[in-house]
Amino acid sequence: MAENRASADAEGVPCWVDAQLPDVAAGRRFYGGLFGWAFDAPADPSGAVLARLGGEPVAALVPKTDGRMPTVWTVYFATADAGALAARIEARGGQLVMAPHPAAGSGLTALAADPQGAVFGLRQSADGAGFGGRREPGGFAWAELYTRDTEAADAFYGDLFHAALFGPGARPDFGRAAVTEVFPAEMPPHFLVHFRVADCAAALERVARLGGRVQVPPFEASYGRIAVVTDDQGASFGLLQR
C-alpha cells in the first residue's frame, strides 16, 4: 500500500488527521466499527492511539486534556519547516493556537487558526510520509474549509502555501465552501474532515447503530456524494462516496 501514503514533501498537502475525544476507548469502538480501523496499543490506558487501515497509519485518537476544548477532528498540512510556516501564518493575520512542538514518533506539530478563526494543524514529518489509505474506504478523502469570506480564504491559503488551492487546477483533497445563511448564525469557520466510504447509505446505517447521528443527509457535491455526521461523542466529520 506504499502508493497510498501521503507525501509530506509538498507544503500544504493534507498529511494527517486526529480527533480530540473525551473517551478514547469509546472512540476506538466507534471508529473500529464504522471504518474497520485497528489500533496500536496506547502507551497508557488513557493515552492517544494510532489507527491503522490495512496496516497503514490513517489517523490518531487523542484524549482531551481540557474539557473546555472542542470534541473535533483536525486536519494537518505538511510542511518542511513548521517554525517558518508558523511565522508566515502570524504575519498574514492568523494565530498560533499551539506553537511547534515534538510530535509523537518524530517531527514537529503545531495548531493554528486562519484570520477568520478556522483551526488547522501543521505537521513537519522527519521521514517525509503522512497517512496511508487515501484511496481506500475508511481512509482520509477530503478536507473542506467552511468560511464566511471566500475571497479572503483564497488569498490567505494560496499565499501561505504558494499554490492555487481552490478553483481550477486546485489540489484534489482540499476545498472550501461559503458559510451562507442556510447555516446557523453561530457556526464558526471550520475545516470538516471527510473519510471515504464505498456505500454512503450503508455507512450511515453503521453510524446510527454505533450511537452517532446524521447532521446533513447525503447530497451531491462536485467531488462526490457527501453526508455529514457526528460520532457518539459529538465530533463532526464527512463521509464521501466517489
C-alpha positions as CSV (number, residue, x, y, z in Angstrom):
1,M,0.0,0.0,0.0
2,A,3.0,2.3,-0.3
3,E,1.4,4.1,-3.2
4,N,-1.4,5.2,-0.9
5,R,0.9,7.1,1.5
6,A,0.6,10.9,1.5
7,S,3.9,12.5,0.9
8,A,4.8,15.4,3.2
9,D,7.2,16.8,0.5
10,A,4.7,19.3,-0.9
11,E,3.9,22.0,1.6
12,G,0.2,22.5,2.1
13,V,-0.9,18.9,1.3
14,P,-3.2,17.4,3.9
15,C,-1.0,14.7,5.6
16,W,-2.6,13.8,8.9
17,V,-5.8,13.9,10.9
18,D,-6.6,13.4,14.6
19,A,-9.7,13.5,16.8
20,Q,-9.7,15.1,20.2
21,L,-12.1,13.0,22.3
22,P,-13.3,12.8,25.9
23,D,-13.2,9.0,25.8
24,V,-10.6,7.4,23.5
25,A,-11.7,3.9,24.3
26,A,-15.2,4.8,23.1
27,G,-13.7,6.3,20.0
28,R,-11.9,3.0,19.3
29,R,-15.2,1.2,19.4
30,F,-17.0,3.7,17.2
31,Y,-14.4,4.1,14.5
32,G,-13.3,0.5,14.6
33,G,-16.9,-0.5,14.0
34,L,-17.5,2.2,11.3
35,F,-14.3,2.0,9.2
36,G,-12.7,-1.3,10.3
37,W,-9.8,0.5,11.9
38,A,-7.3,-1.4,14.0
39,F,-5.5,0.4,16.8
40,D,-2.0,0.2,18.2
41,A,-1.8,-0.4,21.9
42,P,-1.6,3.0,23.8
43,A,1.4,3.8,26.0
44,D,-1.1,4.1,28.9
45,P,-4.9,3.3,29.1
46,S,-5.9,7.0,28.7
47,G,-3.4,7.9,26.1
48,A,-3.5,8.6,22.4
49,V,-3.9,5.7,20.0
50,L,-2.8,5.3,16.3
51,A,-5.5,4.0,14.0
52,R,-4.5,1.7,11.1
53,L,-6.2,0.5,7.9
54,G,-4.6,-2.5,6.2
55,G,-1.6,-1.9,8.4
56,E,-1.1,1.7,7.3
57,P,-1.5,4.6,9.7
58,V,-4.6,6.6,8.9
59,A,-5.4,8.8,12.0
60,A,-5.0,9.2,15.7
61,L,-7.5,9.4,18.5
62,V,-6.2,11.8,21.2
63,P,-7.7,12.3,24.8
64,K,-8.8,15.8,25.5
65,T,-6.7,17.3,28.3
66,D,-9.2,20.2,28.9
67,G,-12.9,19.8,29.0
68,R,-13.3,23.3,27.5
69,M,-11.6,22.1,24.3
70,P,-14.0,21.1,21.4
71,T,-14.5,17.5,20.5
72,V,-13.3,17.7,16.9
73,W,-11.4,16.3,14.0
74,T,-8.4,18.3,12.9
75,V,-6.6,18.2,9.6
76,Y,-2.8,18.8,9.4
77,F,-1.0,20.2,6.5
78,A,2.5,19.2,5.5
79,T,5.5,21.5,5.9
80,A,9.2,21.1,5.7
81,D,9.7,23.8,8.3
82,A,6.9,24.2,10.9
83,G,8.6,27.2,12.6
84,A,8.9,29.2,9.3
85,L,5.3,28.3,8.3
86,A,4.0,29.3,11.8
87,A,5.8,32.7,11.4
88,R,4.1,33.2,7.9
89,I,0.7,32.4,9.5
90,E,1.1,35.1,12.1
91,A,2.5,37.6,9.5
92,R,-0.7,37.1,7.4
93,G,-3.1,37.7,10.2
94,G,-3.5,34.1,11.6
95,Q,-2.8,33.0,15.1
96,L,-0.9,30.2,16.7
97,V,-3.1,28.0,18.9
98,M,-0.1,25.8,19.9
99,A,3.5,26.5,18.9
100,P,5.5,23.9,17.1
101,H,6.5,21.1,19.5
102,P,7.7,17.5,19.2
103,A,5.2,15.1,17.7
104,A,4.5,11.6,18.8
105,G,7.0,9.5,16.9
106,S,9.2,12.1,15.1
107,G,9.0,15.6,13.7
108,L,7.1,18.6,14.8
109,T,3.4,19.5,15.0
110,A,1.5,22.8,15.7
111,L,-2.0,24.2,15.7
112,A,-3.0,27.5,14.1
113,A,-6.1,29.5,13.2
114,D,-6.6,31.5,10.0
115,P,-7.8,35.1,10.2
116,Q,-11.4,34.0,10.3
117,G,-10.8,31.5,13.1
118,A,-10.8,28.2,11.3
119,V,-8.3,25.9,13.2
120,F,-5.9,23.6,11.3
121,G,-2.7,21.8,12.1
122,L,0.9,21.8,10.8
123,R,3.0,18.7,10.6
124,Q,6.7,18.5,9.9
125,S,7.5,14.8,9.4
126,A,11.0,13.6,9.9
127,D,10.5,10.8,7.4
128,G,8.5,12.7,4.8
129,A,5.5,10.4,5.0
130,G,1.9,11.1,6.1
131,F,-1.1,8.9,6.4
132,G,-1.9,5.8,4.3
133,G,-5.2,4.5,3.0
134,R,-6.0,7.6,0.9
135,R,-7.7,5.6,-1.9
136,E,-9.3,3.1,0.4
137,P,-12.7,3.1,2.1
138,G,-12.1,4.2,5.7
139,G,-9.1,6.4,4.8
140,F,-8.9,10.2,4.5
141,A,-10.6,11.6,1.4
142,W,-11.1,15.3,1.6
143,A,-10.8,18.4,3.8
144,E,-13.4,21.2,3.3
145,L,-12.9,24.7,4.7
146,Y,-16.2,26.4,5.6
147,T,-15.6,30.1,5.7
148,R,-17.5,33.3,5.7
149,D,-15.2,35.2,3.4
150,T,-14.1,33.0,0.5
151,E,-12.0,35.7,-1.2
152,A,-10.0,36.3,2.0
153,A,-9.6,32.5,2.5
154,D,-8.4,32.0,-1.1
155,A,-5.8,34.8,-0.6
156,F,-4.7,33.6,2.8
157,Y,-4.2,29.9,2.0
158,G,-3.0,30.5,-1.6
159,D,-0.3,32.9,-0.3
160,L,0.5,30.7,2.7
161,F,1.2,27.6,0.7
162,H,2.3,29.3,-2.5
163,A,-0.3,27.4,-4.5
164,A,-3.8,27.7,-6.0
165,L,-5.7,25.6,-3.5
166,F,-9.2,26.4,-4.7
167,G,-10.8,26.5,-8.2
168,P,-9.4,25.2,-11.5
169,G,-6.2,23.3,-11.1
170,A,-6.6,23.1,-7.3
171,R,-5.3,20.1,-5.3
172,P,-7.7,17.2,-5.3
173,D,-8.0,16.8,-1.5
174,F,-8.7,20.3,-0.1
175,G,-11.5,22.7,-0.9
176,R,-13.6,25.5,0.5
177,A,-17.2,26.5,0.7
178,A,-19.1,29.5,2.0
179,V,-20.9,29.6,5.3
180,T,-24.1,31.0,4.0
181,E,-27.5,31.9,5.6
182,V,-28.5,28.2,5.4
183,F,-26.1,27.5,8.3
184,P,-26.8,28.5,11.9
185,A,-25.6,32.1,12.6
186,E,-23.4,30.8,15.5
187,M,-21.5,28.3,13.2
188,P,-17.8,29.4,13.2
189,P,-15.5,29.0,10.2
190,H,-14.0,25.5,10.4
191,F,-12.5,22.5,8.5
192,L,-14.5,19.4,8.0
193,V,-12.5,16.2,7.6
194,H,-14.0,13.6,5.2
195,F,-13.4,9.9,5.1
196,R,-14.0,7.7,2.0
197,V,-16.8,5.1,2.1
198,A,-17.8,2.6,-0.6
199,D,-21.5,3.0,0.2
200,C,-22.8,6.2,1.9
201,A,-26.2,4.7,2.8
202,A,-24.6,1.6,4.4
203,A,-22.1,3.8,6.3
204,L,-25.0,6.0,7.7
205,E,-26.7,2.8,9.0
206,R,-23.4,1.9,10.8
207,V,-23.1,5.4,12.2
208,A,-26.6,5.2,13.7
209,R,-26.1,1.7,15.0
210,L,-22.9,2.8,16.8
211,G,-24.6,5.8,18.5
212,G,-23.7,8.6,16.1
213,R,-26.1,10.8,14.3
214,V,-26.6,12.4,10.9
215,Q,-26.1,16.2,10.8
216,V,-26.6,16.6,7.0
217,P,-28.2,13.9,4.9
218,P,-26.5,12.8,1.7
219,F,-26.1,15.3,-1.1
220,E,-24.2,15.6,-4.3
221,A,-21.1,17.8,-4.5
222,S,-18.5,18.3,-7.3
223,Y,-16.2,15.8,-5.6
224,G,-18.7,13.1,-4.7
225,R,-21.7,12.1,-2.6
226,I,-21.4,13.6,0.9
227,A,-23.1,13.2,4.2
228,V,-22.1,14.9,7.5
229,V,-22.3,13.0,10.7
230,T,-21.2,13.1,14.3
231,D,-19.7,10.3,16.3
232,D,-21.1,9.2,19.7
233,Q,-19.1,11.9,21.4
234,G,-20.0,14.8,19.2
235,A,-17.1,15.1,16.8
236,S,-18.3,16.0,13.3
237,F,-16.9,14.5,10.1
238,G,-17.9,13.9,6.5
239,L,-18.5,10.6,4.6
240,L,-17.5,10.8,0.9
241,Q,-18.6,8.2,-1.7
242,R,-16.8,8.6,-5.0
